[in-house]
Amino acid sequence: MNAQSPTFETVPSDSRSLRDARTDRAFSWLVAAAGFFVLFALLGAAFSMFWGGREAFSTFGWEFFTSTTWDVGARKFGALVAIYGTLVTATIAMVIAVPISFGIALFLTEVAPPWLRGPVSAAIELLAGIPSIIYGMWGLFVLSPYLGEYVYPWMNDHLGTLPFIGALFSGPPLGIGLLTAGLVLAIMVIPFVSSVMREVFLTVPTRLKESAYALGSTTWEVVWDVVLPYTRSAVIGGVFLGLGRALGETMAVTFVIGNAYNISTSLLDPGTSIASSIANEFAEAIDPLHRSALLALGFVLFMITFVVLAIARLMLRRLSMREGST
């Protein structure tokens, strides 16, 4: 007696194939639209600022980028002072924030006991969530008076007389200025950079670190020879992410930088930045040329941030190529 074996349909029907194809196509269009939305928003913001600042660009030309004059009454505007203040404060912030962030990430991943890692990580996340205006008010009412009374006079008396670097720390102890703005920016940037470093340090395989410890390496040797080479690209990306945050900060810098249009070698003197200049004057900019100059400043800040991020991408690409070649 021959038993007929049952047959199963393994090929989907034509209707289901068509439905799945339409669904995949719609999903592809949806995610592509999301990706292009970011690109269009970026280009739209850049073009709107450039178009709004076209009057200032056409009136002053390249002198807009090289002039230190910002006189609303005389209708003469130059961006060099604001560019200088933006770059100086961001540099101060990163010089302070990067080593501290590295130490925090190293402490949380390699040194701190398990019971302490949770509270410290929560504190870092809380710092990242504080609004920038709170940092600005704290810097103006708490940090600036303390620096002006105790720290800056000591810097002026002891560091201001040193050769080469003395000019950076000599000046009136006002408490507000480029250095104070850099310190506030550093405090704001530390949570972002340290969080990125901590997360990438946790991705290092435990076997690699245990092998290094088994060979007699110290904690610093493990971090320098194992952890950093493994996470170098991500660490550099986190640093440049913090730099982009420092370049574009507005309210906190506006409170403590002094908002003075002058270029000085002393970090204790007041200055201004692109973001603080726009925040201070845009609401009162009645003159079309004045408003156009402020929009041109916004376009300059956009280009500075774009160049910084492009340099970060170039460095990461070179590192990946070097790692692939080795």
PyMOL commands that set and color helices and strands:
alter all, ss='L'
color gray80, all
select helices_A, chain A and resi 14-52+54-60+63-66+80-111+114-129+132-159+166-168+178-202+206-214+219-248+251-256+274-284+288-325
alter helices_A, ss='H'
color red, helices_A
select strands_A, chain A and resi 70-71+76-77
alter strands_A, ss='S'
color yellow, strands_A
deselect
rebuild
show_as cartoon
